[in-house]
Structures are given as C-alpha cells and as structure tokens.
C-alpha cells in the first residue's frame, strides 16, 4: 500500500535546497542534509554572519546595544510602519506541504524582513522563500514584502509587490523538494520535516 506523507518546510531550509539545485555536488548535498537534520553550524564565518544579523535585528526592533553605527540603526527603524508586530508566525498549506516561518515585522499591509550583509547586491531577494510570507498573508490585506538591508555602511530597501510577483516558481520548487526528501528518506533524521499522514499510521 502506498504511504502518503505530510511535509513541513521553512524558508531557510527551502533556500538551502535552492542553492543545492544550482550546484548539486556532494558538498552542497551534505550542507542541505545538515540543514534538514538540524545539525548545528560550526563554520566560524557563517556563525559570525548569523551573529551580525541577529545583532542588527535586535538593535532595530529591541533597541539592544550593538556595535553597528547607531545612525544606520535609526535609519532602519524609521523605515518601519508606525504600528507593527514582531516575530509573528506565518503559515499556509499547499497540497501536502505546510509552510511556516516567523516574520520579523508585520504592519500596515507590509511584511518586513531585516537583513545584514557583507556586500549588498540589488535583486538578491528576487528568489527568496521568505517571499512566501506575502503569499500566505495576501488574504489578510498584505500587499508588499520588504527587505531592509544593512551592509554596515548603508541601509537599502528592496520591495516586492503582490500585484507583480510570481509565486509559482517558489511553489513548484517546494513541491520538488518533497521528491528529494522521498528519494533520500533513509538520510532524514528530523521526523518533523516529513511525517506519515494520520490516516496512514495504521495502514498495513
């Protein structure tokens, strides 16, 4: 009897899958499997990037002390809506997939993500699975996904509008990821990523 699965994906995992598709070698596959199985990152360069990103976000949203230029923090803060909520769970279902994640900022029809980077490149987030936050919230009056980006010298803004953003490639790639997981099922240790559907638990 065919066993059916329910999948649960979040943006950073799907972005890692996209990087693997661009360079499907053994190293990229291992990085993806590590992400799937939630193996802690040990690369000091990557950990430093994570730390800087968290520092920027907490300085803007929580007014925490940071080594980042306070003028840049103030500039980023002034770009936020007048009223907003932070770290809000966003989710939706697509076929047998539940997509979920935590949006940095929600307010006045915008979904906003705060990012830091060593070098800004325009259009970097054109294909980012965090854009699916907007897809999930379109029925609640949200019309724009916005990235506020700091390279520690300047603040940049990238905007994506509901009216002209095509979500289909992201949804199709998310479906393709389920096939990758099925093909590598024996290597998947995190059982939250893929689970047997309840009706199949007692099937023989």
N, C-alpha and C positions, 0 to 999 in steps of 0.2 A: 504494500500500500504506500502511496506517495505521502511523504511527510511535508507539511507546509510550515513555513517559518514566518515569524514576525520580527522585523528589524528595527533597531533604534540607532539613529545617527545624529551626530552633532557637527557643527561647521568645521572645526579644526581637523576632525577625522576625515571629512569629505575633501577638504583642501589637500590633505596629505595624499589621498587617493588620486587626486588630480595631478599632483606632482609626480606620482608614480607612473601615471599614464604617459606623461611627457618624456620620462626617462625610465622605462620599465626594466631596469637592471636589478641584479641581486641586492645591491646596497639599498636601492630605493624600496624594494620589496620588504627588506628587513626593517627599514625605518617605518614603513606602513604597518607591518605586523606588530612592531613595538608600540605604535600608537593605538592600534586595535586592542592590544592586550594590556594597555595602560602601564607599560614598563617605564619607570621614571627616567627622565632625560639626565644624562651625565655629561654631555658636551658642555664645557665651561662657556664657550662662545654663545651657544644657544641659551643657556641658563642666564647669561648676562643680558641678553636681549629680552627675555621674559621679565627679568627684574626691572629693567628700564621701562618696559611697557606698563607694568603694574605701578611703578612709581609715578609715571605721567598720569595715569588714570586716577590714582588716589589723590594726587595733588590737585587735579581739576575738580573732582567730584566730592572729595572729603576734606580738602584744604590741609592735607598732610604735608609735613616738611619734606622738601625734595631738593636735590642738587640742581634741578632744571631751572633755567633762568625764570624768575618769577614773572617777568613781563610776558613770556610765552604762555605761562600758566593762565595769567589773567586774560590774555587774548583768546585762548581756547575756551575759557569759562564764559566769556562774553558771547561766544557763538552758540551757546546752549539756549534752548527755549526758556521763556520766563517761568513756566511751570513744567516740571518733568518728574518722572520716576526713574530710579536707577536699578540695575541688575534685575530686570523683570524676565521671568520665564516666558519664552515664546515657543509654541509648538503647533504642529499640524500633522495630519495623516495624509499620506499619498500611497495609494494601493496598500501594500503590506508593510509600509515603512512609517515609523513615527520619527519625524524630525523635531529636534528640540535644541534650545540654547538659551543663553541669558544675554539680553540686550543691555548694553551699557546705559543707554538713555532712551526713554520714550516720552514724547511730549509734542503737543501741537501738530499732530499728523506726521511727525518725523521719527524715524528710528536712527539713532546715532551711535556710532562706534568710535571709540578713542584709540588711536594707534600711535606708536612711536616707531621710528625707522632710522637707520644709519644714513640712508640716502633715499630721498623721495623720487619716485618715478610716476609721472602722470598716467592715469589709467590702470594702475596696478590692481585696483579692486573691481575692475570691469567684470572679472570672472571670479567671484568670491562667494562661497556658500553662505556667508553671513547675509548676503543679499536676499536670501530666502526668508529672513525675518520680515521683510516688507511683503513678500508673497503671503506669509502667514497672517499678516495684520491688515491686509487690504480691505477686508470686510468690516474693519473697525475704524475706518476713516483715515488710515495712514496712507500717505501718497509719496513719501520720499525716504530713501535710505541715504544717510550722510556719514561720511568718514571725516573726522577731524584728526589730522596727522601732524605730528611734530618730529622734525629731524634734529631738534635741539638747537637749531639756529633760526628756524622759521616755522610758522604754522600754515598748513594747507588744508583745503576743503575739497572733497570730491562728493558729488551728488548724483544720485540715480533716481529717476522719476518713474513712478508706476506706469504712466501712460506710454513710455517708450522703452521700457526694459523687457527683454525677452527672457523669461524664466525657464523656458522649455529645455535648453541645453543642460541646465543645472539639474532639472528633474530627471532627464534621461540618463545623465551620468550617475545620479543617485540610484537609479534602477540598476544600472550596470554594476555598481558596487555590490549589490546583493549577489550577483552572479560570481564575482570574485570571491566573496565570502563562502559561497556554496562550494566552489572549486577548491578552496583551501580550508574547508571546515575542520579538518584534523589539527590545524595550527591555531585555531581560535580558542583562546583560553577565557576571555571575558564573555560569559554567557549572557550578559545584558545586551550585547550587540545583536545577537541572533538567538531567538527562542522559539521552541515549538509552539504553535498556536494551541490555545487551551483545548479546543475540540479534538486535537490530535494526541494529547498527552496519554490517553489510554487506548490508543488505536493499536491493533495488532496486525 
